[in-house]
Every structure is written in structure tokens, then in C-alpha cells.
């Protein structure tokens, strides 16, 4: 099984006719993803030749959904226009919006996140993953975003991560065991889907037997996730927190990865996770070995 994304997902790409959108649409298609079209205002009615496909281009998400039955959008829209693109997707009622765009102003993210929450209170709503994330992949089923599809296999591990590159490393190191779904949630100060959202979904997924959670310095998301694991997660969880050597007061990579005084340190996050029963590695490779050992114990 998988969470958020499966072989039945019908995907559109907002910004498909741009350089990044075109490149990664080709990669998604090569992975077997059911990409059914794209959205570029003003180019509706055109066809985009990508790989061996001629994909229809629509002026709006609502039009694309009406014509193709799309239920997932992947957003490759420049930061200046990303807020409008996500709001449009939410207003159209699409089920999942994967926002790849990096550098969206926090004020804009707060605005479209709040809009999505308000809309969800009136109906099914739109789940947002990201922004500034690599996307979500259910190996062998679908790939929405920029995660390499050829570095791992389908399996029984669920992965949720703030970091794109660490997502790729753990997927590769555990490729022989494989993954049900890997979700890159992004490292901005405000994001749509959180560690807790993914943990809850993996806990409910009958074929996910082990969860790997990757966090990083800054904020208290990992501490909140640790409390959720303690109270609600019965499956084994292995964790890694990036940034043990990060200097205080300096942003490290992601906009949300900054230590302020004693708040948001890797050591504090590790302590909270271990208190909740999570085995935490000091390096990505050690984390992979802990995951491997934990899954063997679970099967035994």
C-alpha cells in the first residue's frame, strides 16, 4: 500500500511548460507516473511534447480537473506566482498539492496554508506537501516531484523527511528493503503536511512496518512528533536529526533550520525522540543500519 499517492493518482503539473516543469514531468513519466496534463495560463489548448507523450495544457487547474479527472497537482511555479497557483488549486478542490518551489516568501506560504485550512473546514479540502520539498514517491506506483525513482524499490518502510538529499540517501541505503512511500515535507518555517501527519498515515497503513523520520535543527516540530509517537504510534520508528555541529544563530540550508539559544538543537530533539522510544542515529548511515536492524526484529 502507500500513503497520499498511489498507482491510481492522476497528476497534473502546474508550470509544466517551463524548463523545470518540463524536465521533471519527463522524469515522472519515465517512472511510470500517470501524468495527465499541465497548467500554464494563456497556453490552454496547446500540447506539450514530453518524452513520447503529447500532454494537454490547460489554462486553469479547474479546467484540467474537469477534462482529465486529475486529483494531484505538482507545482513548479516561480516563487512570485506560487501563492496564486496554490490558491487556485485549493479553490478547484484538488485532493493533493505538492509544492516543489523553493524561495516562496513565508507570508505567502502562511496565506495559502490558511486558505487551505479554511477551505478544508467546509469540505474535503486539499492536502499540501511542501513548499521547498522534493515531493512524494510510492515506488513502483507513482512519483510526484523531483525524487529520483531509480534509487530504491517498493517495500515496507515509510519515510518522512525535512531534507531532500537525506531522503535520497536513506532511500538508497535501504533500497534492498524498499519503501511504501517516502514523503519530503520541506524545511521552511511553515509547511503543509507535517511529520505528525505522515506518522499518522504510516501508522494506519497496513503494509508499512517501520517508519524512518528525518528532522533537522530549528523549531520544535521534532519534539511535537516525539510526543505524538509516544502517545499514538505502535510501529517502530528510527530517526535522524541533521545539524549536530551547527553553530548557534546561523541558518543551515533550510529557512527553518536555525538554532536560537537552547531552542531547536539537534541534541534536544534527539533526547525527546529517544524518550519516546525512537532509536536515533548520529549519521545517516548509522540511521540506515538502525532501521535495518529494527525491521529484522519486527519480522522476527
C-alpha positions in Angstrom: 0.0 0.0 0.0 1.0 3.7 0.0 0.0 7.0 1.6 -1.0 10.1 -0.2 -0.1 8.8 -3.6 -0.7 5.5 -5.5 -1.0 4.0 -9.0 -4.5 5.4 -9.4 -3.4 9.0 -8.8 -3.9 11.3 -11.8 -1.4 14.0 -11.8 -1.2 17.5 -13.4 1.8 19.8 -13.4 1.4 23.5 -12.8 4.2 25.1 -14.7 4.7 22.1 -17.0 5.8 24.2 -20.0 8.6 25.8 -18.1 12.2 24.4 -18.0 11.9 22.8 -14.6 8.4 21.6 -15.1 9.1 20.0 -18.4 12.3 18.3 -17.2 10.7 16.8 -14.1 7.5 15.9 -15.9 9.7 13.8 -18.2 11.3 12.1 -15.2 7.9 11.4 -13.6 6.6 9.9 -16.8 9.7 7.7 -17.1 8.9 6.4 -13.6 5.5 5.3 -14.7 3.6 8.1 -13.1 0.2 8.8 -14.6 0.7 12.5 -15.6 -2.4 13.5 -17.4 -1.7 17.2 -18.3 -0.3 20.5 -17.3 -1.5 24.0 -16.4 0.0 27.2 -17.8 -2.3 30.2 -18.0 -2.6 31.5 -21.6 -1.4 28.3 -23.2 -4.6 26.3 -22.8 -5.4 24.1 -25.8 -1.8 23.5 -26.7 0.1 20.2 -26.5 3.4 19.7 -24.8 5.6 17.1 -26.3 7.4 15.4 -23.4 9.2 12.1 -23.8 6.9 10.0 -26.0 3.8 11.8 -24.9 1.8 14.8 -26.1 0.3 16.1 -22.9 -2.6 18.6 -23.0 -2.1 22.0 -21.5 -4.9 23.8 -19.7 -5.4 27.4 -18.6 -6.5 26.5 -15.1 -6.5 23.7 -12.5 -10.3 23.5 -12.6 -10.3 23.1 -16.3 -7.6 20.4 -16.1 -9.5 18.5 -13.4 -12.7 18.7 -15.4 -11.1 17.3 -18.5 -8.7 14.7 -17.0 -10.1 13.8 -13.6 -6.8 14.9 -12.0 -6.6 14.5 -8.2 -3.0 15.6 -7.7 -1.1 18.7 -8.8 2.7 19.2 -8.7 3.6 22.9 -8.5 6.7 24.1 -10.4 5.8 27.7 -10.5 8.3 30.5 -9.7 8.1 31.9 -6.2 6.5 35.2 -7.3 3.4 33.3 -8.6 3.4 30.3 -6.3 0.8 31.6 -3.9 -1.7 32.3 -6.7 -1.0 28.8 -8.1 -1.6 27.0 -4.8 -4.7 29.1 -4.0 -6.1 28.2 -7.5 -5.5 24.5 -6.8 -7.2 24.7 -3.4 -10.2 26.6 -4.9 -10.5 23.9 -7.6 -10.8 21.3 -4.9 -7.9 19.1 -5.9 -7.0 16.5 -3.3 -3.2 16.9 -3.1 -0.9 19.8 -4.0 2.8 19.0 -4.0 4.6 22.4 -3.9 8.2 21.9 -5.1 9.0 25.7 -5.4 11.9 27.0 -3.3 12.1 30.5 -2.0 8.4 31.3 -1.5 8.0 34.2 1.0 6.9 32.9 4.3 4.0 35.4 4.3 2.7 33.8 1.0 3.0 30.3 2.4 1.1 31.3 5.5 -1.6 32.8 3.3 -2.2 29.7 1.1 -1.8 27.4 4.1 -4.5 29.3 6.0 -6.7 29.4 2.8 -6.4 25.6 2.5 -7.3 25.1 6.2 -10.4 27.3 5.9 -11.4 25.5 2.7 -11.0 22.1 4.4 -13.3 23.1 7.2 -16.1 23.4 4.5 -15.4 20.1 2.6 -12.8 17.5 1.8 -10.1 20.1 1.2 -6.6 20.0 -0.3 -3.6 18.4 1.4 -0.4 20.5 0.8 3.0 18.9 0.8 5.8 21.5 0.9 6.8 24.1 -0.2 10.5 23.7 -0.8 10.3 20.0 -0.9 11.3 17.1 -3.1 7.8 15.7 -3.2 6.3 12.2 -2.6 7.0 8.9 -4.1 5.4 5.5 -3.8 8.0 3.3 -5.5 6.6 1.3 -8.4 3.3 3.2 -8.3 3.8 7.0 -8.7 6.3 9.8 -8.2 5.1 13.4 -7.7 8.1 15.7 -7.6 11.8 15.5 -8.0 12.8 12.4 -6.0 14.9 10.0 -8.2 12.7 7.0 -8.9 15.6 4.6 -9.7 17.4 4.6 -6.3 15.2 2.3 -4.4 12.4 -0.3 -4.5 9.0 -0.9 -3.2 8.9 -2.3 0.3 7.8 -1.9 3.9 9.5 1.2 5.2 7.7 4.6 5.4 10.0 7.7 5.3 9.1 11.2 6.2 11.9 13.9 6.0 12.5 17.6 6.1 15.6 17.2 3.9 15.6 16.2 0.2 19.2 15.0 0.0 18.8 12.9 3.2 15.6 11.5 1.8 17.6 10.3 -1.2 20.5 8.9 0.9 18.2 6.9 3.2 16.2 5.6 0.2 19.4 4.4 -1.5 21.0 2.9 1.6 17.8 0.9 2.3 17.0 0.1 -1.3 17.1 -3.7 -0.7 14.4 -3.4 1.9 12.4 -0.8 0.0 9.7 1.8 0.8 5.9 2.0 0.9 6.1 5.8 0.5 8.7 8.5 1.0 7.4 12.0 1.8 9.7 15.0 1.7 7.8 17.6 3.7 10.3 20.5 3.2 12.2 22.6 5.7 10.6 26.0 5.5 9.2 27.6 8.7 5.7 27.0 7.5 4.8 23.8 5.7 1.6 22.0 4.8 2.0 18.3 5.8 4.0 17.8 8.9 5.9 14.9 10.5 2.8 14.1 12.6 0.6 14.0 9.5 2.9 11.4 7.9 3.4 9.5 11.0 -0.4 9.1 11.5 -0.8 7.9 7.8 2.0 5.4 8.1 0.6 4.1 11.4 -2.7 3.5 9.6 -1.1 1.9 6.5 -1.2 -1.9 7.0 1.8 -2.6 4.8 4.2 -0.1 6.4 6.1 -2.0 9.1 8.8 0.6 10.0 8.9 4.4 10.0 12.1 6.4 9.4 11.8 10.1 10.4 14.4 12.7 9.4 14.4 16.0 11.1 16.8 18.9 11.5 17.7 21.8 13.8 15.3 24.7 14.3 11.8 24.9 15.7 10.0 22.2 17.7 8.5 20.0 15.0 10.6 17.0 16.1 9.7 17.4 19.8 6.0 17.6 18.9 6.4 14.5 16.7 8.1 12.7 19.6 5.1 13.4 21.8 2.8 12.1 19.1 4.9 8.9 18.6 4.8 8.3 22.4 1.0 8.5 22.5 -0.2 7.2 19.2 2.4 5.2 17.2 2.8 1.5 17.8 5.2 0.7 14.9 9.0 1.0 15.4 10.4 4.4 14.5 14.0 5.2 13.7 15.1 8.8 13.5 17.9 11.1 12.4 18.3 14.8 13.2 20.6 16.8 10.9 22.7 19.6 12.4 24.6 18.3 15.5 27.5 20.6 14.6 25.5 23.6 13.5 26.7 26.9 15.1 24.1 28.9 17.1 22.3 31.7 15.3 23.2 30.6 11.7 20.6 29.3 9.2 21.8 26.0 7.9 20.3 25.1 4.4 16.6 25.4 5.1 15.0 28.7 6.2 13.6 27.0 9.3 16.9 25.3 10.3 18.3 27.8 12.8 19.3 27.3 16.4 18.3 30.1 18.8 20.0 29.7 22.2 19.0 26.3 23.7 15.9 26.0 21.4 15.9 23.8 18.4 19.2 22.0 18.9 19.8 18.5 17.5 20.7 17.2 21.0 17.4 18.4 22.4 15.5 16.8 19.5 17.4 13.5 19.9 16.6 13.5 23.6 12.9 14.0 23.0 12.8 11.3 20.4 14.7 8.8 22.4 12.5 9.4 25.4 9.6 8.4 23.1 11.2 5.1 22.2 12.7 6.2 18.9 16.2 4.9 18.0 18.2 7.9 16.7 21.3 7.6 14.6 24.2 10.1 14.7 24.8 9.8 11.0 22.6 8.9 8.0 24.4 5.6 7.5 24.0 4.7 11.2 20.4 5.5 10.9 20.0 3.2 8.0 21.6 0.4 10.0 19.3 1.0 12.9 16.4 0.8 10.5 17.6 -2.4 9.0 18.1 -4.0 12.5 14.7 -2.7 13.6 12.9 -4.2 10.6 14.6 -7.5 11.1 13.5 -7.6 14.7 9.9 -6.7 13.7 9.8 -9.6 11.2 11.3 -11.9 13.7 
